[in-house]
Amino acid sequence: MSDQEKPKTIDVRISEIYDQLTGSERRLADVVMESQSNLASFTAGELADRAQISKATAARFFKRLGYANYNEARILNRQTEDWGSPLYELTGIGTKRLSQGDFGLHIAQDLQNLTRTAEMLDAGALEEAIGLLTNASRIWSLGFRNSMALATYARALLINLKPDVRLIPSAGMSFGEELASMNSTDTFLIFGFRRRPAQLRDVMEAIHEAGAPSILITDMTAGRTSQLATLTLRCHCKGHTMFDSYATPMSLINYICSGVSQSLGDQAVDRLKEIEQLHSKLDQLGAPMVGKEMHKT
């Protein structure tokens, strides 16, 4: 079956009409996206119960997505989006077996992810994210598992622009110690890509209760977790082979941080100048030692 013949995946169908959904339909949409990797294990009634809606509303929702009924949605989702853990992909369980492919197809998948995300993300939401980070007295960058790498990259960019940017969780520290001083003037930049540990939701609940705004950058499968965020930015990150691709969130981080730089204006310029001066001093301190070591050899 060619790409043109393949039916749209359920996350794409949802994203296309998400803004048009009622409140109850959005709750079900969030549950479905969060359960997408194992949707076949749920009945329509179980999904409805998790979303706290009626079975009739659930039935109308799947028809609105273009399916004859939930059973068809479940079957097609298994055929078209049966992607989960790397072990699943590597062992080729199910209808789709892993092939090595080539680098061209790998890049093509990244380009598709970037394009689909660009079409989906709202310009107003991006401006809101930039504003929250620009105006924050302190920024916390947070991520677990693979998301930690994204949080680290975001912190590395933002520390060039603002003086108080913290990466959590720190090695050997508890969240109670880290977050004891958080308040409503802070902004949390949270990365929550699959598979998300249960602790992420607990931490986000604590942030929400503290009144601190949060930006969640995540994939298409985050549902209930996204309800705790002030703002959610979703990325397509399907990989061509066994691992998810993070090309899209990396690009999004770069864009948002560049926007913060422009919003800060002279404030960012002054900080970068100070950093460059310190680089120069530190380089001068290090150079003679390097020269001595080279002379000895």
C-alpha positions as CSV (number, residue, x, y, z in Angstrom):
1,M,0.0,0.0,0.0
2,S,1.5,3.4,-1.0
3,D,1.6,6.4,1.3
4,Q,-1.1,8.0,-0.8
5,E,-3.4,4.9,-0.3
6,K,-2.9,4.7,3.5
7,P,-5.8,6.1,5.6
8,K,-5.0,9.1,7.8
9,T,-3.8,8.1,11.2
10,I,-6.1,8.8,14.1
11,D,-3.9,11.5,15.6
12,V,-3.9,13.4,12.3
13,R,-7.7,13.1,12.0
14,I,-8.0,14.5,15.6
15,S,-5.6,17.3,15.0
16,E,-7.5,18.4,11.9
17,I,-10.7,19.0,13.8
18,Y,-9.5,19.5,17.4
19,D,-10.5,23.2,17.5
20,Q,-14.0,22.3,16.4
21,L,-14.6,19.7,19.1
22,T,-16.9,20.2,22.1
23,G,-15.5,20.1,25.6
24,S,-16.6,16.5,26.1
25,E,-15.2,15.5,22.7
26,R,-11.9,17.1,23.5
27,R,-11.6,15.0,26.7
28,L,-12.1,11.9,24.6
29,A,-9.7,13.1,22.0
30,D,-7.0,13.6,24.7
31,V,-7.7,10.1,26.1
32,V,-7.5,8.5,22.6
33,M,-4.2,10.3,21.8
34,E,-2.7,9.3,25.1
35,S,-3.8,5.7,24.5
36,Q,-2.9,5.6,20.8
37,S,0.0,3.1,21.0
38,N,-2.3,0.5,22.6
39,L,-5.7,1.6,21.5
40,A,-6.7,-1.9,20.6
41,S,-6.7,-3.0,24.2
42,F,-9.6,-0.6,25.1
43,T,-13.3,-0.9,24.4
44,A,-15.3,2.2,23.4
45,G,-17.0,2.1,26.8
46,E,-13.7,2.1,28.7
47,L,-12.5,5.1,26.7
48,A,-15.8,6.9,27.4
49,D,-15.4,6.2,31.1
50,R,-11.9,7.5,31.2
51,A,-13.1,10.7,29.4
52,Q,-16.2,10.9,31.6
53,I,-18.6,11.1,28.7
54,S,-21.4,8.9,27.5
55,K,-21.0,6.0,25.1
56,A,-23.3,7.8,22.6
57,T,-21.0,10.8,22.6
58,A,-18.0,8.5,22.0
59,A,-19.8,6.8,19.1
60,R,-20.5,10.2,17.5
61,F,-16.9,11.2,18.0
62,F,-15.5,8.3,16.0
63,K,-18.0,8.8,13.2
64,R,-17.0,12.5,13.2
65,L,-13.4,11.3,12.6
66,G,-14.6,9.5,9.5
67,Y,-14.8,6.0,10.9
68,A,-17.9,3.7,10.6
69,N,-17.5,2.9,14.3
70,Y,-14.9,2.5,17.0
71,N,-14.0,-1.0,15.9
72,E,-12.9,0.3,12.5
73,A,-10.9,3.0,14.2
74,R,-9.2,0.4,16.4
75,I,-8.4,-1.9,13.5
76,L,-7.0,0.9,11.2
77,N,-5.0,2.4,14.0
78,R,-3.3,-1.0,14.6
79,Q,-2.5,-1.2,10.9
80,T,-1.2,2.4,10.4
81,E,0.2,3.6,13.7
82,D,1.3,0.5,15.5
83,W,4.4,2.2,16.8
84,G,5.5,2.0,20.4
85,S,8.6,0.9,22.2
86,P,11.9,0.3,20.3
87,L,11.6,-3.4,21.2
88,Y,8.2,-3.6,19.4
89,E,9.7,-2.0,16.3
90,L,12.9,-4.1,16.4
91,T,11.1,-7.4,16.8
92,G,8.5,-6.6,14.1
93,I,5.5,-7.6,16.1
94,G,2.2,-7.0,14.3
95,T,1.6,-5.9,10.7
96,K,4.6,-3.7,10.1
97,R,8.1,-5.2,10.2
98,L,11.2,-3.1,10.7
99,S,13.4,-2.6,7.6
100,Q,16.8,-0.8,7.7
101,G,15.7,1.6,5.0
102,D,18.1,4.3,3.9
103,F,19.2,7.7,4.9
104,G,17.0,9.4,2.3
105,L,13.8,7.8,3.8
106,H,15.0,8.7,7.3
107,I,15.3,12.4,6.2
108,A,12.0,12.3,4.3
109,Q,10.3,11.2,7.5
110,D,11.8,14.1,9.5
111,L,10.7,16.5,6.7
112,Q,7.2,15.1,6.9
113,N,7.2,15.5,10.7
114,L,8.4,19.1,10.4
115,T,5.8,19.9,7.7
116,R,2.9,18.4,9.6
117,T,3.9,20.1,12.8
118,A,4.3,23.5,11.1
119,E,0.8,23.1,9.6
120,M,-0.7,22.2,12.9
121,L,0.9,24.6,15.4
122,D,-0.9,27.9,15.9
123,A,1.1,31.1,15.5
124,G,-0.6,32.6,18.5
125,A,0.4,29.7,20.7
126,L,4.0,30.1,19.7
127,E,3.9,33.8,20.5
128,E,2.3,33.0,23.9
129,A,5.1,30.5,24.6
130,I,7.7,33.2,23.7
131,G,6.0,35.7,25.9
132,L,5.8,33.4,29.0
133,L,9.5,32.7,28.8
134,T,10.5,36.3,28.1
135,N,8.6,37.6,31.1
136,A,9.5,34.9,33.6
137,S,11.6,35.8,36.5
138,R,13.0,32.3,36.5
139,I,12.8,29.5,34.0
140,W,12.8,25.8,34.8
141,S,13.5,23.3,32.0
142,L,12.2,19.8,32.8
143,G,12.3,16.5,31.2
144,F,12.6,12.8,32.0
145,R,14.2,10.0,30.0
146,N,14.8,11.1,26.3
147,S,13.0,14.4,27.1
148,M,15.9,15.3,29.4
149,A,18.1,15.8,26.3
150,L,15.6,18.3,24.9
151,A,15.4,20.1,28.3
152,T,19.2,20.3,28.4
153,Y,19.3,21.8,24.9
154,A,16.6,24.4,25.8
155,R,18.5,25.4,28.9
156,A,21.7,25.7,27.0
157,L,20.1,28.2,24.7
158,L,18.1,30.1,27.2
159,I,21.0,30.6,29.7
160,N,22.5,32.8,27.0
161,L,19.5,35.1,27.2
162,K,18.4,35.1,30.9
163,P,20.4,34.7,34.1
164,D,18.2,32.2,36.0
165,V,17.5,29.1,34.0
166,R,17.5,25.8,35.9
167,L,17.5,22.3,34.6
168,I,15.6,19.7,36.6
169,P,15.8,17.0,37.9
170,S,19.4,17.5,39.0
171,A,21.4,14.4,39.8
172,G,21.0,13.3,43.4
173,M,18.3,15.9,44.2
174,S,14.6,15.4,45.1
175,F,11.9,17.4,43.5
176,G,10.8,18.6,46.9
177,E,14.2,20.3,47.3
178,E,14.3,21.6,43.8
179,L,10.8,23.0,43.6
180,A,10.3,24.4,47.2
181,S,10.9,28.0,46.0
182,M,8.7,27.9,42.8
183,N,6.1,30.6,42.5
184,S,3.7,32.2,40.0
185,T,6.4,34.4,38.5
186,D,8.3,31.4,37.3
187,T,7.7,29.6,34.0
188,F,8.2,25.9,33.4
189,L,9.3,24.6,30.0
190,I,8.4,20.9,30.2
191,F,9.3,18.2,27.7
192,G,7.0,15.2,27.9
193,F,7.6,12.7,25.0
194,R,6.8,9.1,25.2
195,R,7.2,7.1,27.2
196,R,6.2,9.5,30.0
197,P,6.8,8.3,33.6
198,A,3.9,8.6,36.0
199,Q,6.1,11.1,38.0
200,L,5.8,13.7,35.3
201,R,2.1,14.1,36.0
202,D,2.7,14.3,39.7
203,V,5.3,17.1,39.2
204,M,3.0,18.9,36.8
205,E,0.2,18.8,39.4
206,A,2.5,20.4,41.9
207,I,3.5,23.1,39.4
208,H,-0.2,23.7,38.6
209,E,-1.1,24.0,42.3
210,A,1.7,26.5,42.8
211,G,0.2,28.8,40.2
212,A,3.3,28.7,38.0
213,P,2.6,28.8,34.2
214,S,3.9,25.9,32.2
215,I,4.6,25.1,28.6
216,L,4.4,21.5,27.6
217,I,6.2,20.4,24.5
218,T,5.1,16.9,23.6
219,D,4.0,14.5,21.0
220,M,0.6,13.6,19.6
221,T,-0.1,11.0,22.3
222,A,-0.1,13.2,25.4
223,G,-3.7,13.5,26.7
224,R,-4.4,14.0,30.4
225,T,-0.9,15.2,31.0
226,S,-1.5,18.2,28.7
227,Q,-4.6,19.3,30.7
228,L,-2.2,20.4,33.5
229,A,-0.2,22.7,31.3
230,T,-0.9,26.3,30.7
231,L,0.0,25.8,27.0
232,T,0.7,22.7,25.0
233,L,2.7,22.5,21.8
234,R,2.5,19.2,20.0
235,C,5.1,17.8,17.6
236,H,5.0,14.9,15.2
237,C,8.1,12.8,16.0
238,K,7.5,9.4,14.3
239,G,10.8,7.9,13.3
240,H,11.5,6.0,10.0
241,T,12.9,3.0,11.9
242,M,12.8,1.9,15.5
243,F,13.4,5.2,17.4
244,D,11.3,8.3,17.6
245,S,12.7,11.3,15.9
246,Y,13.3,14.5,17.9
247,A,14.2,16.7,14.9
248,T,10.9,18.6,15.2
249,P,11.1,19.5,18.9
250,M,14.7,20.5,18.5
251,S,13.7,22.9,15.7
252,L,10.8,24.2,17.8
253,I,13.2,24.9,20.7
254,N,15.5,26.8,18.5
255,Y,12.6,28.9,17.1
256,I,11.1,29.7,20.5
257,C,14.5,30.6,22.0
258,S,15.3,32.8,19.0
259,G,11.9,34.5,19.6
260,V,12.8,35.1,23.3
261,S,16.0,36.7,22.2
262,Q,14.2,39.1,19.9
263,S,11.7,39.9,22.5
264,L,14.3,40.7,25.1
265,G,16.2,43.0,22.7
266,D,19.0,45.0,24.3
267,Q,18.7,42.9,27.5
268,A,19.7,39.8,25.6
269,V,22.5,41.7,23.8
270,D,23.9,42.9,27.1
271,R,24.0,39.4,28.5
272,L,25.6,37.9,25.5
273,K,28.3,40.6,25.6
274,E,29.0,39.8,29.2
275,I,29.2,36.1,28.4
276,E,31.6,36.8,25.5
277,Q,33.8,38.9,27.8
278,L,34.0,36.0,30.3
279,H,34.8,33.6,27.5
280,S,37.7,35.8,26.5
281,K,39.0,36.0,30.0
282,L,38.7,32.3,30.6
283,D,40.3,31.5,27.3
284,Q,43.3,33.7,28.1
285,L,43.7,32.0,31.5
286,G,43.7,28.6,29.9
287,A,46.0,29.3,26.9
288,P,49.3,29.6,28.8
289,M,48.7,26.2,30.5
290,V,48.1,24.6,27.2
291,G,51.2,26.1,25.8
292,K,53.3,24.9,28.7
293,E,52.0,21.4,28.4
294,M,52.7,21.4,24.7
295,H,56.2,22.7,25.3
296,K,56.9,19.8,27.7
297,T,55.9,17.2,25.2
